[in-house]
């Protein structure tokens, strides 16, 4: 668009840039975002978040604690 023609000049090669006269800032590695994979949880855990007992999983089909629905011998849809 002609509106922006005069606002941005041509960016010259890095060799022509004047030397930088400011402080160098380095990032903190602990706060660096990982490049791939699932994001890590950064929530602060409190006493309210801790479970006291681990409940056993029950089968949602027959309600027994021996297995889950995927391995249920009583589920006719999985035979």
N, CA, C and O atoms as a printed pandas DataFrame, in Angstrom:
     atom_number atom_name residue_name chain_id  residue_number  x_coord  y_coord  z_coord
0              1         N          UNK        A               1    0.827   -1.179    0.000
1              2        CA          UNK        A               1    0.000    0.000    0.000
2              3         C          UNK        A               1    0.874    1.245    0.000
3              4         O          UNK        A               1    1.929    1.268    0.633
4              5         N          UNK        A               2    0.447    2.249   -0.689
5              6        CA          UNK        A               2    1.236    3.476   -0.796
6              7         C          UNK        A               2    1.302    4.255    0.514
7              8         O          UNK        A               2    2.183    5.098    0.680
8              9         N          UNK        A               3    0.395    3.992    1.437
9             10        CA          UNK        A               3    0.385    4.707    2.707
10            11         C          UNK        A               3    1.675    4.434    3.484
11            12         O          UNK        A               3    2.207    5.336    4.132
12            13         N          UNK        A               4    2.174    3.221    3.426
13            14        CA          UNK        A               4    3.338    2.825    4.214
14            15         C          UNK        A               4    4.663    2.922    3.453
15            16         O          UNK        A               4    5.698    2.541    3.998
16            17         N          UNK        A               5    4.664    3.404    2.251
17            18        CA          UNK        A               5    5.885    3.450    1.450
18            19         C          UNK        A               5    6.993    4.271    2.102
19            20         O          UNK        A               5    8.151    3.858    2.058
20            21         N          UNK        A               6    6.687    5.397    2.693
21            22        CA          UNK        A               6    7.717    6.301    3.229
22            23         C          UNK        A               6    8.022    6.041    4.703
23            24         O          UNK        A               6    8.958    6.641    5.232
24            25         N          UNK        A               7    7.296    5.198    5.371
25            26        CA          UNK        A               7    7.512    4.971    6.798
26            27         C          UNK        A               7    8.671    4.030    7.089
27            28         O          UNK        A               7    9.371    4.204    8.087
28            29         N          UNK        A               8    8.882    3.052    6.247
29            30        CA          UNK        A               8    9.914    2.056    6.501
30            31         C          UNK        A               8   10.988    2.136    5.424
31            32         O          UNK        A               8   10.717    1.962    4.236
32            33         N          UNK        A               9   12.215    2.404    5.868
33            34        CA          UNK        A               9   13.321    2.458    4.926
34            35         C          UNK        A               9   13.901    1.082    4.687
35            36         O          UNK        A               9   13.496    0.100    5.309
36            37         N          UNK        A              10   14.838    1.028    3.791
37            38        CA          UNK        A              10   15.485   -0.236    3.470
38            39         C          UNK        A              10   16.409   -0.634    4.618
39            40         O          UNK        A              10   17.171    0.189    5.126
40            41         N          UNK        A              11   16.335   -1.884    5.016
41            42        CA          UNK        A              11   17.180   -2.386    6.098
42            43         C          UNK        A              11   18.513   -2.808    5.501
43            44         O          UNK        A              11   18.576   -3.685    4.639
44            45         N          UNK        A              12   19.571   -2.171    5.973
45            46        CA          UNK        A              12   20.900   -2.443    5.421
46            47         C          UNK        A              12   21.490   -3.704    6.048
47            48         O          UNK        A              12   20.967   -4.219    7.036
48            49         N          UNK        A              13   22.567   -4.190    5.475
49            50        CA          UNK        A              13   23.258   -5.373    5.981
50            51         C          UNK        A              13   23.854   -5.073    7.353
51            52         O          UNK        A              13   24.171   -3.922    7.654
52            53         N          UNK        A              14   24.006   -6.094    8.180
53            54        CA          UNK        A              14   24.470   -5.947    9.564
54            55         C          UNK        A              14   25.862   -5.321    9.660
55            56         O          UNK        A              14   26.186   -4.694   10.669
56            57         N          UNK        A              15   26.676   -5.480    8.640
57            58        CA          UNK        A              15   28.022   -4.900    8.656
58            59         C          UNK        A              15   27.988   -3.374    8.707
59            60         O          UNK        A              15   28.940   -2.756    9.184
60            61         N          UNK        A              16   26.929   -2.768    8.233
61            62        CA          UNK        A              16   26.822   -1.308    8.197
62            63         C          UNK        A              16   26.191   -0.724    9.458
63            64         O          UNK        A              16   26.106    0.497    9.588
64            65         N          UNK        A              17   25.757   -1.553   10.370
65            66        CA          UNK        A              17   25.131   -1.065   11.589
66            67         C          UNK        A              17   26.183   -0.450   12.517
67            68         O          UNK        A              17   27.317   -0.928   12.552
68            69         N          UNK        A              18   25.831    0.598   13.266
69            70        CA          UNK        A              18   26.788    1.147   14.242
70            71         C          UNK        A              18   26.913    0.187   15.425
71            72         O          UNK        A              18   25.972   -0.561   15.691
72            73         N          UNK        A              19   28.041    0.179   16.147
73            74        CA          UNK        A              19   28.202   -0.723   17.294
74            75         C          UNK        A              19   27.199   -0.384   18.398
75            76         O          UNK        A              19   26.863    0.781   18.611
76            77         N          UNK        A              20   26.735   -1.403   19.083
77            78        CA          UNK        A              20   25.737   -1.234   20.140
78            79         C          UNK        A              20   26.407   -0.698   21.389
79            80         O          UNK        A              20   27.449   -1.208   21.801
80            81         N          UNK        A              21   25.819    0.332   22.004
81            82        CA          UNK        A              21   26.403    0.979   23.176
82            83         C          UNK        A              21   25.509    0.822   24.412
83            84         O          UNK        A              21   25.319    1.793   25.144
84            85         N          UNK        A              22   24.967   -0.343   24.662
85            86        CA          UNK        A              22   24.086   -0.546   25.820
86            87         C          UNK        A              22   24.436   -1.819   26.565
87            88         O          UNK        A              22   25.355   -2.540   26.177
88            89         N          UNK        A              23   23.708   -2.098   27.630
89            90        CA          UNK        A              23   23.997   -3.315   28.401
90            91         C          UNK        A              23   23.524   -4.557   27.647
91            92         O          UNK        A              23   22.511   -4.530   26.948
92            93         N          UNK        A              24   24.274   -5.641   27.804
93            94        CA          UNK        A              24   23.866   -6.904   27.206
94            95         C          UNK        A              24   22.944   -7.618   28.189
95            96         O          UNK        A              24   23.263   -7.742   29.371
96            97         N          UNK        A              25   21.810   -8.082   27.700
97            98        CA          UNK        A              25   20.832   -8.753   28.538
98            99         C          UNK        A              25   20.777  -10.212   28.123
99           100         O          UNK        A              25   20.620  -10.527   26.944
100          101         N          UNK        A              26   20.910  -11.112   29.114
101          102        CA          UNK        A              26   20.860  -12.546   28.863
102          103         C          UNK        A              26   19.613  -13.107   29.512
103          104         O          UNK        A              26   19.242  -12.703   30.614
104          105         N          UNK        A              27   18.973  -14.027   28.840
105          106        CA          UNK        A              27   17.752  -14.612   29.376
106          107         C          UNK        A              27   18.071  -15.621   30.468
107          108         O          UNK        A              27   19.145  -16.223   30.478
108          109         N          UNK        A              28   17.127  -15.800   31.390
109          110        CA          UNK        A              28   17.263  -16.770   32.459
110          111         C          UNK        A              28   16.811  -18.125   31.916
111          112         O          UNK        A              28   15.684  -18.244   31.435
112          113         N          UNK        A              29   17.651  -19.131   31.981
113          114        CA          UNK        A              29   17.355  -20.424   31.359
114          115         C          UNK        A              29   16.172  -21.132   31.995
115          116         O          UNK        A              29   15.504  -21.916   31.321
116          117         N          UNK        A              30   15.887  -20.883   33.275
117          118        CA          UNK        A              30   14.761  -21.548   33.934
118          119         C          UNK        A              30   13.428  -21.032   33.411
119          120         O          UNK        A              30   12.430  -21.753   33.443
120          121         N          UNK        A              31   13.400  -19.797   32.931
121          122        CA          UNK        A              31   12.148  -19.239   32.427
122          123         C          UNK        A              31   12.015  -19.367   30.927
123          124         O          UNK        A              31   11.025  -18.910   30.355
124          125         N          UNK        A              32   12.988  -19.978   30.278
125          126        CA          UNK        A              32   12.942  -20.150   28.835
126          127         C          UNK        A              32   11.873  -21.168   28.462
127          128         O          UNK        A              32   11.779  -22.225   29.085
128          129         N          UNK        A              33   11.087  -20.865   27.476
129          130        CA          UNK        A              33   10.027  -21.758   27.020
130          131         C          UNK        A              33   10.637  -22.895   26.206
131          132         O          UNK        A              33   11.481  -22.675   25.338
132          133         N          UNK        A              34   10.192  -24.109   26.503
133          134        CA          UNK        A              34   10.709  -25.249   25.756
134          135         C          UNK        A              34   10.188  -25.193   24.319
135          136         O          UNK        A              34    9.105  -24.667   24.062
136          137         N          UNK        A              35   10.941  -25.721   23.423
137          138        CA          UNK        A              35   10.607  -25.599   22.010
138          139         C          UNK        A              35    9.547  -26.583   21.554
139          140         O          UNK        A              35    8.764  -26.278   20.655
140          141         N          UNK        A              36    9.512  -27.753   22.160
141          142        CA          UNK        A              36    8.538  -28.737   21.703
142          143         C          UNK        A              36    7.997  -29.516   22.887
143          144         O          UNK        A              36    8.570  -29.499   23.976
144          145         N          UNK        A              37    6.886  -30.200   22.658
145          146        CA          UNK        A              37    6.293  -31.025   23.690
146          147         C          UNK        A              37    5.200  -30.311   24.454
147          148         O          UNK        A              37    4.899  -29.144   24.203
148          149         N          UNK        A              38    4.622  -31.019   25.374
149          150        CA          UNK        A              38    3.534  -30.482   26.187
150          151         C          UNK        A              38    4.082  -29.473   27.193
151          152         O          UNK        A              38    5.134  -29.715   27.784
152          153         N          UNK        A              39    3.400  -28.354   27.401
153          154        CA          UNK        A              39    3.882  -27.349   28.355
154          155         C          UNK        A              39    3.925  -27.896   29.783
155          156         O          UNK        A              39    3.065  -28.684   30.176
156          157         N          UNK        A              40    4.921  -27.477   30.552
157          158        CA          UNK        A              40    5.057  -27.889   31.935
158          159         C          UNK        A              40    4.106  -27.066   32.801
159          160         O          UNK        A              40    3.834  -25.902   32.505
160          161         N          UNK        A              41    3.607  -27.674   33.865
161          162        CA          UNK        A              41    2.697  -27.013   34.779
162          163         C          UNK        A              41    3.499  -26.116   35.710
163          164         O          UNK        A              41    4.450  -26.586   36.335
164          165         N          UNK        A              42    3.148  -24.845   35.820
165          166        CA          UNK        A              42    3.881  -23.915   36.662
166          167         C          UNK        A              42    3.058  -23.454   37.851
167          168         O          UNK        A              42    3.413  -22.466   38.494
168          169         N          UNK        A              43    1.967  -24.144   38.158
169          170        CA          UNK        A              43    1.102  -23.777   39.269
170          171         C          UNK        A              43    1.773  -24.108   40.592
171          172         O          UNK        A              43    2.437  -25.137   40.717
172          173         N          UNK        A              44    1.600  -23.239   41.576
173          174        CA          UNK        A              44    2.149  -23.474   42.905
174          175         C          UNK        A              44    1.190  -24.380   43.662
175          176         O          UNK        A              44    0.019  -24.044   43.835
176          177         N          UNK        A              45    1.682  -25.523   44.111
177          178        CA          UNK        A              45    0.851  -26.494   44.816
178          179         C          UNK        A              45    0.720  -26.089   46.292
179          180         O          UNK        A              45    1.682  -25.613   46.894
180          181         N          UNK        A              46   -0.460  -26.278   46.863
181          182        CA          UNK        A              46   -0.698  -26.002   48.272
182          183         C          UNK        A              46   -1.173  -27.286   48.940
183          184         O          UNK        A              46   -1.294  -28.326   48.293
184          185         N          UNK        A              47   -1.442  -27.203   50.246
185          186        CA          UNK        A              47   -1.907  -28.384   50.983
186          187         C          UNK        A              47   -3.253  -28.862   50.457
187          188         O          UNK        A              47   -3.561  -30.052   50.519
188          189         N          UNK        A              48   -4.047  -27.946   49.945
189          190        CA          UNK        A              48   -5.370  -28.303   49.463
190          191         C          UNK        A              48   -5.295  -29.159   48.192
191          192         O          UNK        A              48   -6.226  -29.911   47.904
192          193         N          UNK        A              49   -4.214  -29.057   47.439
193          194        CA          UNK        A              49   -4.084  -29.783   46.179
194          195         C          UNK        A              49   -3.587  -31.214   46.364
195          196         O          UNK        A              49   -3.698  -32.022   45.442
196          197         N          UNK        A              50   -3.051  -31.537   47.511
197          198        CA          UNK        A              50   -2.451  -32.858   47.737
198          199         C          UNK        A              50   -3.536  -33.850   48.130
199          200         O          UNK        A              50   -4.333  -33.573   49.025
200          201         N          UNK        A              51   -3.573  -34.999   47.472
201          202        CA          UNK        A              51   -4.512  -36.063   47.812
202          203         C          UNK        A              51   -3.940  -36.907   48.927
203          204         O          UNK        A              51   -2.747  -37.210   48.944
204          205         N          UNK        A              52   -4.798  -37.283   49.857
205          206        CA          UNK        A              52   -4.330  -38.127   50.962
206          207         C          UNK        A              52   -4.278  -39.597   50.569
207          208         O          UNK        A              52   -3.298  -40.282   50.863
208          209         N          UNK        A              53   -5.323  -40.089   49.906
209          210        CA          UNK        A              53   -5.360  -41.483   49.493
210          211         C          UNK        A              53   -5.594  -41.562   47.991
211          212         O          UNK        A              53   -6.330  -40.757   47.420
212          213         N          UNK        A              54   -4.978  -42.510   47.382
213          214        CA          UNK        A              54   -5.174  -42.747   45.958
214          215         C          UNK        A              54   -6.340  -43.705   45.793
215          216         O          UNK        A              54   -6.288  -44.836   46.275
216          217         N          UNK        A              55   -7.401  -43.258   45.109
217          218        CA          UNK        A              55   -8.548  -44.127   44.906
218          219         C          UNK        A              55   -8.263  -45.092   43.756
219          220         O          UNK        A              55   -7.648  -44.727   42.753
220          221         N          UNK        A              56   -8.722  -46.326   43.925
221          222        CA          UNK        A              56   -8.556  -47.312   42.871
222          223         C          UNK        A              56   -9.540  -47.022   41.743
223          224         O          UNK        A              56  -10.648  -46.542   41.980
224          225         N          UNK        A              57   -9.132  -47.312   40.543
225          226        CA          UNK        A              57  -10.010  -47.124   39.398
226          227         C          UNK        A              57  -11.024  -48.249   39.333
227          228         O          UNK        A              57  -10.716  -49.414   39.584
228          229         N          UNK        A              58  -12.246  -47.864   38.987
229          230        CA          UNK        A              58  -13.301  -48.856   38.838
230          231         C          UNK        A              58  -13.695  -48.968   37.381
231          232         O          UNK        A              58  -13.561  -48.023   36.603
232          233         N          UNK        A              59  -14.179  -50.129   37.034
233          234        CA          UNK        A              59  -14.711  -50.348   35.695
234          235         C          UNK        A              59  -16.024  -49.581   35.583
235          236         O          UNK        A              59  -16.894  -49.726   36.442
236          237         N          UNK        A              60  -16.181  -48.769   34.545
237          238        CA          UNK        A              60  -17.407  -47.993   34.399
238          239         C          UNK        A              60  -18.554  -48.845   33.868
239          240         O          UNK        A              60  -19.699  -48.395   33.837
240          241         N          UNK        A              61  -18.254  -50.067   33.451
241          242        CA          UNK        A              61  -19.297  -50.954   32.939
242          243         C          UNK        A              61  -19.882  -51.832   34.052
243          244         O          UNK        A              61  -21.101  -51.898   34.207
244          245         N          UNK        A              62  -19.021  -52.507   34.829
245          246        CA          UNK        A              62  -19.527  -53.427   35.858
246          247         C          UNK        A              62  -19.215  -52.961   37.282
247          248         O          UNK        A              62  -19.603  -53.640   38.233
248          249         N          UNK        A              63  -18.536  -51.839   37.461
249          250        CA          UNK        A              63  -18.249  -51.216   38.755
250          251         C          UNK        A              63  -17.370  -52.042   39.695
251          252         O          UNK        A              63  -17.515  -51.933   40.912
252          253         N          UNK        A              64  -16.480  -52.850   39.171
253          254        CA          UNK        A              64  -15.542  -53.578   40.023
254          255         C          UNK        A              64  -14.187  -52.901   39.927
255          256         O          UNK        A              64  -13.888  -52.234   38.937
256          257         N          UNK        A              65  -13.360  -53.073   40.967
257          258        CA          UNK        A              65  -12.056  -52.434   41.028
258          259         C          UNK        A              65  -10.950  -53.281   40.412
259          260         O          UNK        A              65   -9.788  -52.875   40.438
260          261         N          UNK        A              66  -11.270  -54.418   39.871
261          262        CA          UNK        A              66  -10.255  -55.327   39.348
262          263         C          UNK        A              66   -9.705  -54.881   38.003
263          264         O          UNK        A              66   -8.557  -55.181   37.677
264          265         N          UNK        A              67  -10.505  -54.171   37.219
265          266        CA          UNK        A              67  -10.095  -53.792   35.863
266          267         C          UNK        A              67  -10.824  -52.509   35.465
267          268         O          UNK        A              67  -11.640  -51.984   36.223
268          269         N          UNK        A              68  -10.515  -52.011   34.261
269          270        CA          UNK        A              68  -11.211  -50.853   33.714
270          271         C          UNK        A              68  -12.104  -51.301   32.563
271          272         O          UNK        A              68  -12.105  -52.475   32.190
272          273         N          UNK        A              69  -12.848  -50.380   32.012
273          274        CA          UNK        A              69  -13.815  -50.711   30.964
274          275         C          UNK        A              69  -13.153  -51.311   29.724
275          276         O          UNK        A              69  -13.748  -52.141   29.037
276          277         N          UNK        A              70  -11.940  -50.895   29.447
277          278        CA          UNK        A              70  -11.238  -51.382   28.257
278          279         C          UNK        A              70  -11.010  -52.893   28.327
279          280         O          UNK        A              70  -11.088  -53.586   27.313
280          281         N          UNK        A              71  -10.729  -53.395   29.530
281          282        CA          UNK        A              71  -10.432  -54.820   29.710
282          283         C          UNK        A              71  -11.564  -55.577   30.401
283          284         O          UNK        A              71  -11.336  -56.659   30.941
284          285         N          UNK        A              72  -12.763  -55.035   30.394
285          286        CA          UNK        A              72  -13.898  -55.672   31.084
286          287         C          UNK        A              72  -14.349  -56.923   30.356
287          288         O          UNK        A              72  -14.642  -56.859   29.162
288          289         N          UNK        A              73  -14.414  -58.074   31.045
289          290        CA          UNK        A              73  -14.888  -59.310   30.396
290          291         C          UNK        A              73  -16.395  -59.312   30.181
291          292         O          UNK        A              73  -16.899  -60.106   29.387
292          293         N          UNK        A              74  -17.126  -58.439   30.873
293          294        CA          UNK        A              74  -18.584  -58.396   30.760
294          295         C          UNK        A              74  -19.084  -57.437   29.680
295          296         O          UNK        A              74  -20.286  -57.390   29.420
296          297         N          UNK        A              75  -18.209  -56.686   29.057
297          298        CA          UNK        A              75  -18.610  -55.704   28.050
298          299         C          UNK        A              75  -18.766  -56.387   26.699
299          300         O          UNK        A              75  -17.771  -56.815   26.115
300          301         N          UNK        A              76  -20.011  -56.502   26.177
301          302        CA          UNK        A              76  -20.214  -57.207   24.908
302          303         C          UNK        A              76  -19.688  -56.432   23.698
303          304         O          UNK        A              76  -19.453  -57.028   22.647
304          305         N          UNK        A              77  -19.503  -55.135   23.822
305          306        CA          UNK        A              77  -19.011  -54.334   22.703
306          307         C          UNK        A              77  -17.542  -54.544   22.408
307          308         O          UNK        A              77  -17.075  -54.178   21.329
308          309         N          UNK        A              78  -16.805  -55.121   23.332
309          310        CA          UNK        A              78  -15.370  -55.324   23.160
310          311         C          UNK        A              78  -14.997  -56.746   22.787
311          312         O          UNK        A              78  -13.812  -57.058   22.666
312          313         N          UNK        A              79  -15.958  -57.595   22.607
313          314        CA          UNK        A              79  -15.681  -58.995   22.252
314          315         C          UNK        A              79  -15.449  -59.178   20.793
315          316         O          UNK        A              79  -15.205  -60.297   20.342
